[in-house]
Amino acid sequence: MIRLLGLVLIALTGLGTGVYASLSLRKRVEQLELCSRLIRWMETRIRYAAAPVGELIREAKNEPEFDRLSFVAQTEARLCRGMPPSSAWQKALEEDKSGWLSPQDRELLAGFGAGLGTTDVEGQQQHCRYFAERLEEQLQTARTEAAVKGRLYISLGVMGGAGISLLLI
């Protein structure tokens, strides 16, 4: 009886591992969507309010929609300590421990942060548009990966757990 229970638990562990891997792909898509909305939101605020970067980050931190982007709050904290916007953004991204974004995503967001507050209003709008478009491309890739690889990971988890269980019988 205990042996059977152990085999079932091994099979469920395989399933759980596959589900976790699939969920991490979906979480990346969610994080990229939030980043895309953040950049578009910043572009709108720059266009209509000509808000400086420090004010934008402060307002973004207070927006409930962006609460799940921990690097925004970290950037704001660094800005309060007198760090320049681009450096604050870079450091916050480097120290972000969420782990859902890929290295390519972080590199793209770091590129966006490097240009924050470096040009006039029109230049900042173009900067936001450019990176929003690039992020949209990343997002499409992430969505495709989540759809295709997500099912694959679940299937592999189930089959792996079942395979190990069968070997132990």
N, C-alpha and C positions, 0 to 999 in steps of 0.2 A: 504494500500500500504506500509506504513512504517512498519507495523507488519510483512508483508511478507518479506520485506528487512531485518528486524531483524532476522527472522528465517533462511534466506539464510546465513546471516553473522555468525550465530551460527553454522550452518552446515559446513561452510568454516573454521571456527575456529577449529572445530574438525579435519577436514582434515589437516589443517596446523600443528596442534599438532602432529598428526600421522606421517606426513612427516618429521617434525623436529626430532622426536625420531628415525625414520629410518635413517635419515642423520647422526645423532650422532653416530650410530653404524658403518656406513661407514667411518666416520671420524676417528674412533678408528682404523679401519683396515688400513687406510692410514697412520696414525701416527706409528702404529706398523711396517708397511712395511718400512717406513723411518728409524726407529730405527734399524731394521734388516740390512738395507743397510749401515747405519752408522757403526755398529759393524763389518760388513764384510769389509767395507772400511778401518776401523782402523786396522783390522787384516792384510790386504794387505800392508798397509803403515808400519806396524811394521815388517812384513816379509822382505820387499824389501829395506826399508830405515832405519830400526831399530830406527825409530823416537821416541823421548821421548814423554810422554803423553801430556805435555804442548804444544809441537809443533803440535801434532795430533789434539788437541782441537782447537788450533788457525787455523789450516788449514781447519778443518771441519766447523768452523764458517764462513770461507770465501768461502766455497763451496755453490753455489746457490741451489743445491739439498737439503741441510739440513737447509735452511732458515726457513722452517716451524716448525723446532724443536727448540722452543725458549729456552729450557734449555741448549742448546749447547752454545749459546751466553752468557747466564748467567754464565755458568761454566767458560768460557774464561775470563769474567770480574773478577771473583773471583780469577782465577789463576794469573791475572795481579796484584792483590792486595796481592799476596804472600801466598794464601791459598793452602794447599796440594791438588793434583788432586782428590783423593777420597772424601775428605771433600767438595771440590768445586762442584763436581758432585752431591753429596748427597743434599747439600743445594739448588742447582739449581733445582733439581727435586722436593724438598719439596715446593719451592716457585713458581713452574711453575703453572700458572693460566689457562692454555688452557682447562683443564677439560675433554679432550677427552680420556685420558688414564684411565683405571680402577685401583683400588688400587693394584690388583695383578700385573698389568703391571708395575706400579711404583715400586713395591717391587722387581720385577725381574730386572728392570733397576738399582735400587739402589744397588742390589747385584753385578751387573756388575761394577758399579762405585766404589764399595768398594775395588775391586781388581785391579783397575787401577794403574799402576806404582809400584806395590808391588813385582814384580818378574822380572826375566831376560827376554830376547826376546822370548825364547821358551815358557816360562811360560805364557807370555802375549798372545802369539798366541793361546795356548791351552785355556786360559781364554776366549778369544774372540770366539773361536769355540764352547766352551761349552755353552756360553750365547746366541750365534746365534742360536744354535739348540733349546734351551729352548724357545727362542723368536719365533722361527718358529712354535713350538707347540701352543703357545699363539695365534699366527697369524691364524693358522688353525681353532682354536676354535672361534676366533673373526669373521672370514669369514663365518663360519657356522651360527653363531648367527645373523650376518648382513643379510644373505640370508633368514633365517627362520623368525626371529623376525621382520625384516624390513617390510616384507609384512604384518605380523600380526599387527604391530603398525599402519600402514596405514589403514588397514581394521577396526581396533578398533576406530581409529580417525573418519573415515567416519561414521561408525555405531553409535558411541557415539554422534556425532554432529547431525546426522539425528534423532536419538532417542530423544534427548533433544528438537529438533525442533518439532517433532511430539507431544511430551508431552505438549508443549506450545500452540499448535493449539487449 
